[in-house]
Amino acid sequence: MRAAVYYNNRDVRVEEVPVPKIREGEIMVRVEASGICGSDVMEWYRIKKAPLVLGHEIAGTVTETGAGVVKFKAGDRVTVAHHVPCNTCRYCLTGNHSVCETLRTTNFDPGGFSEYLRVPAINVDRGVFKLPDSMTFEEGTFSEPLGCVVRALRACRMEPGKTVLVIGSGMSGLLHVRLARALGAGKIIATDISDFRLNAALASGADLTLKADTDVPSEVRKHLGRLADIVIICAARDSAFAQGLKSVDRGGVALFFAPKEPGETFPMPLFDLWKDNITIVNSYASPPLDTMLALDLIESRRVPVADLITHRLPLGEAQEGFRLVAEARESIKVVIEPQR
């Protein structure tokens, strides 16, 4: 079968690889759509494992089931989580699924930028979800990224009426804007350096957009009469973190959503954070409950996602897809269709 093999952001090759063979408890999925995530183009994170087949935001059709599989059958339309928790360790039992060792080590085989993939038994048990009849495969690829946002806003103690500032209006930032709007946010402000993405933020439900190179804290105070209750930082730059921490109201929450490279530090005005009782949280991954909630939000159209897709490319153009996402200019969500 064909697969897009990642060597680096400028070298993604379509190669012939073996079709994986399923075993007891496993299923085979024909990949119909696979989104390119911002993390797929983080070279510091990916290149140390290259060459490999990436792609974890997938939706497709079950083509084969192994012995003992009873929940799924050939022909089922599904989305599949690449990481799944054990549900029995002390972290899972206290609701911290994203630090479960099993979640950090599970995956499917090979990756979503391929024509077919094998889903291990543990993923079949707790990481495969049937798509509603009304949901397209492309919409199904958003279950994982939106699930990550669901988990993040829960960590922020999001409630109706709270004011929200989203720093960085890329894919994750726009999903935060849309979910915050669906959850009844009072006012939502979004920032970015790109007019293209600021326009997307307005279309996603932001009340106001600001260029990232302005005095964002002052502008927030000007438009809200105070600083923001929740600040979501979706850009991994020191300037974004510093700006975000200066924009949180007393008693508010700052969410570190975008990761920095290992070993890097964060600009932290610790005395001000202590004095103003600012809570700092971070969030990673989409445990099964959050994925299910994301599917419900997409199906009900409370969080529409189809209009966020700016590019649909065949597998043979995966390199172009990686370029679009890495350059982050006039693309939002790029979806690869491996069967084309």
C-alpha angles and dihedrals in degrees: 000000000000123000135172105239116204119221096155137325091281096041116058111149129194105226139168112255131174118273105245118243119229125226135197113318093013134110136207118227127198103218111230099170135010125181123218107234124208087242090060089068096046096111094187087060101038109032096069089066097042137162095054143123111255131190124112103167098081144154128180150128128290108239102171138014129204127228113293097023108132105155095065138040138185110288097033114136109226148164117218131210113222094202121046131176127236092233091211108071123095090258095054092044090056094046097259096120094150092068093048110124091223091055089052094051106037124094142148125255123283108339140273096273090077136082095248137013137193116232113209119230095254090054090047089053097053110000108056119088128184115236117235113248090247094055122090123221089248091055089047091061088067093064092091100043093043090046088057089053092047090056092045096052090048088055088052092057090239113195135169113281097025117131117237133200117194114196109202121026100212122123097297093041092053091049089052090052092050096046093045088053091049090051093054104260113183100222127355123202122186131191136197141145091238123080088203091060094041089057088050089052091054090049088050094057107274113149093208137011128205132194108247092231093063126089092276098180091053092047091049091051090047094053100036099033087236139025125291125281092217127025117191114197111205098163121080099218129113089234091056093049093046091047092048095050090051090052100056118105121230110284090017134129131246116199119204099206101154114070126225125212118280111273095025119121134221128234100246123178091201097179093052091046090051094044094049095040094237116177117216117202135170131197136199135178136002114261116203097270092054091048091052091049090049091054090051091050092050094045093050090047090233084127108028114200110167094086090058091070108099099167134034112187136178118242091259090064096052090118089059089049092054090049092053093050095043093050091046095199114121103357131088110172119009115195124196117210105203095191092062 
